[in-house]
Amino acid sequence: MSMKLHMGFQDISTYTIKPLPADKAVEQGADLIGELLIFSVALGVASLEYSRSVASTRVKEAIQKEQQLQEEQEMEARFQYLENQVTWLEERLDKVTNILEHEMGERLEFLVTQANQRMEKQPEGDETLTLTRRRQQDQNVHVGFEIDENTVASSSVAKVWKSTYNAVAGLFK
């Protein structure tokens, strides 16, 4: 058969094939069957290796997707935690601001009352003393009120502020 194909490709239409002795025909048939068997085994091994490779790639991709999903979930949980912390800190800041404004308002009212009492006690003709006192007060006055560190340190605002500061510092550790 291979001879017929070979001759057909070379456009030789008239040819004669000598009859092959039986033992040579059996030998060539056995060679052909052996080669076909080897080819089919090689093809089977190659296809098995390919399918194993594809399965291994799928498993790796599934593991990678699972890890990525887990990382995204962890990141989302961390983001939610930080968002809750920021909300809590904003609420604390509002409370501290309200307390500070209230205490500073009271302190300012106290200072104004004290200044008015001093002005009433001060003799009218002593303007040099008044200017000197105003200059001294201007050095200690910030945004319209006198800051006394001892009073502020012992107040509840300082305690709330310190706890808020520690909470913020704990967020970024």
Secondary structure, DSSP 8 states (H G I E B T S, - for coil): -HHHHHHHHTT----------HHHHHHHHHHHHHHHHHHHHHHHHHHHHHHHHHHHHHHHHHHHHHHHHHHHHHHHHHHHHHHHHHHHHHHHHHHHHHHHHHHHHHHHHHHHHHHHHHHHHS-TT-HHHHHHHHHHHHHHEETTEE--HHHHHHSHHHHHHHHHHHHHHHHT-
